[in-house]
């Protein structure tokens, strides 16, 4: 590849006293060190956000040795990092929202309602649909797997079902919401990068994913008929009604989200108002004090250890969103610094030979796979891929909404198909299932990009 040849040649081009492309062995070493740091963080379950700080320091030092001044590196990093502030705010609000929905009994109510609707003879498709509904309401794959996903996989294990199939259905449903939910942090990230709005993106994404959703449902229906559940007893709904005071007013925060999203308000308002109303309901119906609500808001909701739901109903809070927020900030900083020194220029030059929407999307998928594999993070894959490809999309004059779809159909979903990526690793650990066994059965995750690419190709063929 041209960019690798330039790196190995080890020369530096100067213009007006500054290096245009930092291409020496020091940068290559820094890149390998960065990969080792990220992989080590994933292997030893260390916060990826802290690892990215060391990645930034490693790359910054290599660039400093090339003649870049620290203040210039900081300036380039901040120029990109500040674009993530809106997304960081949404991350924190979502953390608050999840904690308040837990404390008020909204999430337990949703789980109980879902469990009561399960047909034992259609368990696998029910697992997919229930997980999809919960993830659409929560907007987080981790939160979905950590609540209803754990419950469903536990029932599947007790019912002697093929665990890999059920895990694939749960992962597909969890990332259906992660891609399409208005509360999804990844949807907010893509919207910020592509200069679009989440509110207007949601209908476009839902329409685009409808064929993949229908095919997935058919496949899960067939698997359900082949592998029926032989265990139907579940204490969970009764336990939820015993622990929480379930009242019809708990649907109000959910309706606030649904009602305010179509408006022109920033998505921060629906999330914030819904979280505030849920906090009030937690005081009214669950008898929590204001001090306890504040504690849950910061550290996340938690039931006493003796409570039978303690390992199921928990999470959220500003604290839990600190590492994802830091990760986004640092990933943007690294991307901005590499962008500022022209690191992606030679990779972009390879993209100049790409013509046609289908090939452009295929290139997006390939780069997203590489950045996701090396960065081990969904956010890093999207941010890095956008940094590499945005000029190509601009030159091709691709509409912002089409660019948005390209990224939603590539890095957002592909990350969940890489077993070593945090997007897949964390849910797999939560469910205690095979690291890669779920991949063939997570139909929605690879049907969406395949159908999207096929549609782009057919459209080009019709034009020519």
N, C-alpha and C positions, 0 to 999 in steps of 0.2 A: 504494500500500500504506500502511496506517496507520502502520507504524513509520517509513517514509520521510517521510511527511508531518510526523510529529512531529520528526524530525531537521531537516527544512528549516525548520520554524517557529522553531527556535532558542531555545526557552524551557526553563527548568529548574524542575522542581518540587522543592520542599524539604519535608522532614519531619524534625523534630528536628535541624535544623541540617545535614542531609546531602541531597545530590541523589539523587533516586530514579532518574531516568533521564537520563544525561548526553547531552543532545541539542543540541549547538551545532555550528557550522560547523567548529570545531577537531577534533571527533571524526570528522566526515566526511572532512576532510583527512587525518587520521591513518589512517583506513581505506584511503583511496586510496594513501597512502604505503606502507602495509603490503602492499597488493597489488603495487605496483611493486617493493618489496624482494623479495618471494617470486618474482615472475616473473623478475626480474633474476638471482636466485640460480640458478633453473632454466636460464635462457638461457646463463649463463656457467659452468654446471656448478660452482657454489659450494655448499658444504655447507648444506643447508636448516636444520640445527640452529642454525648461527651466524646465519643470516638471521632466524630466529624470535626471537633475542635482541633484534635491532634492532626487530622488529615489536612486541615487548613494551614496549620503551623508548618507541616512538612512541605507542602507545596509552596507556601509563602517563602520559606527559607531557600528553596531551590530557585525561585524567581528572584529573590534578593541577590543570590550569587550571580545572577545574570545581569544585574545592574539596576533592577527596579527598586526604588526607594520605598521604605515601609509605608510612608504616608500615601503614596500612590496606590499601593496594594490595598490598603485600608479603604481608600476612596472608591476603588473599583468594586471591592467587596460590598461596601455599604450601598452603592448605587443599585445593586441587584437585591441585596438583603432587605432594603426598605420596602420593596414591592411585596414582601411576604407579610408585612405587618397586618394587613386586613385579614389574611388567612389565619394568622396567629390569633387575632381577636376572636375569629369564628371558632377556632379550636378550643379556646378557653371557655367560650359561651356554651359550646356543645358539651364540654366536661361538666359545667355547672348544670346544664339541662338534664343530662343523664343521671346525675346525683339526685336532683330534685324529683325526677320521674321515678327513681327507685324509692326514695323516701316517702313520697306521697302515695305509692301503691299503684301507679300507672303501669309500670313495666310488669309487676306481678300480675296485675289484672289482664294485661295482654297475653302473658304466658298462660295463665289459667284458661282464658278464652280459647287460645290456640290448642291447648292440650285436649280440652273437652270436645273439640271439633274433629279430632283424629279418628279416622276409620282404620281399624287394625288391618283390614285387607287391602288398604291403599296407603300404607304407612310411608313408603318412600316418597311418593309424590306429595303426600301431605307434609312430610319433612321439608321438602323443597319449597312448597307454597307458604307454609307457616314461617319458615326462616326468611323467605323473601318479604313477607308482610312486615315482620318484626324489623328487618334491616331497613325497609323503606321508612318505617316510623322512627327508628333510631339514627339511621344514617351512618352507622359504624359497623364494620365487619367484625371487629374484635368484641365489641359490646354484644353483638348478636350471638356470636359463637359462645361467648362467655356466659350467656343466659340461656336462651332457648336451645342453642346448639348443644350445650352440655346435657340438658334434659333429654333431648331427642336421641343423642348418641347413647345415653345411659339406658333408655328404653329399648333401643335397637340391640344393644349388647345382651340385655336380659331376654329379648325376644328371639335370639339366635339368628339375627339377620346378618348378611355380609357387611361387615363394618366399613369396608372401603367404599361400597356403593352409597351407604347412608352418609358417610363423611363427604363424599363428592357432592351429594345433593345439598348438604348443609353449606359447604363452601360456595357452591354455585349460588344458592339463595342469599348467603351473606354478602357476596360481592355484587349481586344484582342490586341490592340497596346501596352498597358502597359506590356503585356507578351512577345509579338513577335517583337516589334520595336527595331532596333539597337540603337535608341536614348533613350530607356527606362532606367531610373535609376535603376529600379528593375532588369532588365536584367543584368545590369552592376554589381549590388550587388551580384546576384546569381553566375555570372561568377567569381567574385573575391573570393567568399566563396568556390566554387567548383574547383578552379584552372583551369578553362576553359576560352575560349575566346569568346567574344560576337559575333564576325564575324563568327566564325564556329558554334556557337550555334543556330543562327537564322534559317538556313535551317532545322536543326534538329527539332526545335520547331514548325516551320510551317508545316512540314510533319506530326508531331505527332498530331497537332490540326486540321488537315484537315477533319477527320470524324465529329468532333464536329461542325466545321464551316459549313459543308454541311447540317447536320441535323438542325442546328440553322436557316439556310437560308430557309429551307423547312417550318419549323414551323412559321417563321416570314412571309413567303409568304402566308401561309394559314390564318394567323391573318389579313394580309393586305386585303385579299379578303373578309374576314368577316367584317372588320371594315375599309371601305374606307374613305378617307379624303374628306370633303365637302367644304373645304376652300382652294382655290388655289392662291389667290392674295397675293403676297409678294413684299414689296418695297425694301427688303434688297439688292438684286443684283444691282439694279439701284443706290441705295445709296452708295454702296461700290465703284462703278465705278465713282460716282460723287466726293467722298471724296478722293479716292486714284487714282493715275496715274498707271493703270494696263498696264504693258508692258511685252512682251514675255521674255525679259532678266531676269525677276523675277524668272523664272524657273531654272536659272543657279545655285543658291545655293542649290536647291533641287537636281539637277543633280550631284552636287559635292558630296553630301552625298551618293547618290546611286552609283556613280562611284568609290568613294574611299573605300567604305565599304568592297568590296571583296579583297582589297589589304591587305598586312600584316602590314600596319600602325596601330598604336594604335588608338582606336576610338576617342581619344581626337583630333587628327589631322583633320579628316573629319568634326567634329563638329566645331572646331575652324576656319577652313578655310571657311566653309559655313557661319558662323556667320560674319566673316570679310567681305566676299563678299556681304552679305546682308546689312551690315552697309554702304558699298560703294554705293550700289544701292539705299539705303534710302536717301543718300545725292543727288544722281543724279536725281532720279525720284520723290521723295516726297519733295525735297528742304529743308531738315533738315540741320541744321548747325552741325559742328563737336561737338560743345559743347552740343547740344541737344542729339546727338547720345551717347555721354559719359554719359549724365544724364539718358537716357533710359537704358543704359547698367547697371547702378547701381540700379536705383529705379524701372525700368520697364517702358514699353511703356504706354502712356496715352494720349488720345485725350482731347481737351477742353470739359468742362462740357456741353456746348451748342450743341456739335456735336451729331447728332442722333445715331452715332455708339459708343459713349463713354462708354456705359454699356456693349457693346459686344466685341469690339476690344480693348483689354488692357491686361497687364500682362507681365510676364517674369522679367528679371533683376536679378542681383546678390543678391539684397536684399531679394527677394521673396524665394530664395533658401537657405537663411541663416538658417532658422528653420529646414528644412529637413536635411541640412548638419549637424547641431548640433545634431539632433535626431539620425542620423546614428552613429556619433562619440560617443555619450553617450551610445547608445544601445550596441555598440561594447565594450565600457569600462565596462559596467555592466556585459555583457556576459563574458568578459575576467576575471573579478574579481571573479565571481561565478565559472568559470571554474578552476581558479587557486587554489581555496580553496577546490575543489572537491565536490561542491554542487550537480553536476549532476550525481555523481557516482552511487548512488542508483537507480536513474531513468534509467540510462544506464543498470544496472544489470537486470532490468525488461525486457529490450529489448533483452537480451541474449536468451530468450526463443522464440523469434520471428524467424521463419524460412521461407524462400521463399520470392521472390521478391514482390508478391502480399500483403502478410502480412506486409512486411517491409514498403511498400508504405502506407498501411492503417494506420500503426503506425505513419508514418510521417504526414498524414492528421489529425489524432487525436491530436497529439502534437501541430501541427500548429494551429488547432482550439483553443486549450487551451491557447497557448501563444498569439495568436491574440486576443482572447477574453479578456485576462488580460492586455496585453500590448496596446490594442486599436490602433495598428499600423501595417501596412503591413511589414515594415522593421524590427520591433521588432520581429514579428512572425517568419520571415525567419531566422534572426540572432540567436535567442534563440533556435529554432528548430535545426538549423545546429549545434549549440554548444552541444546540447544534443545527437544528432544522428550521428555525424561525425565519432566517434570511431566505432560505429556499422557498418556503411557503409565500413569503412576501414577493419574491421575484416571479413566482408562478401566479400571483394575484389570486390566491385561494381565499374564498370568503371566510371570515372569522368563524362562523358557525360550522363550516366544513372542517376547518382546522381543529376546532373543538372536538368534533366527532372522531377525527383521526386519532387524537390523543386519548379520548375516552375509550376507544376501541383497541388501543394498543397497550401502552404502559400500565394503565389502570388495571386491566384484566390479566395481562401477561405476568405481572409480578406475583399474582396469586397462584400461578402454575409452576413457579420455581421453588422447589421444596426448601432451598437454603435461604430464600428471601424471607424477610421478616413478615411480609404480608401472608405468607403460607406457614412459616415456622411457628408463629405464635398461636394461630388457631389449631394447628395440629397438636401442639403441646397441650393446649386447653382440653382437647377432646381425647387425648391419649390414644392416638391412632397412628397408623403407618405414615412415615414422612412423605412418601410419594405414591402410596396405594390409591389415594383419592383422585389423582390427576385424570385418569381415563374417564372417570364418572362425573367430573365437574363440567358437564356438557356446555352450559351457558358460557363459561369462560373462554372456550375456544370457538364455539359456534358463532358468537357475535363478530369477532374479527374475520373469520372465514367467509361468512355470508356478506359482510360489508365489502370485503375485497372482491368477491365474486360479482356483487352488484356494480361496483365501480368499473370492473373490467367489461361487463356486459354493456354498460352504458357507453364506454369508449368504442366498443365494437359496432354498436348501433350507429354512432356518429360517423364512423369511418365506413 
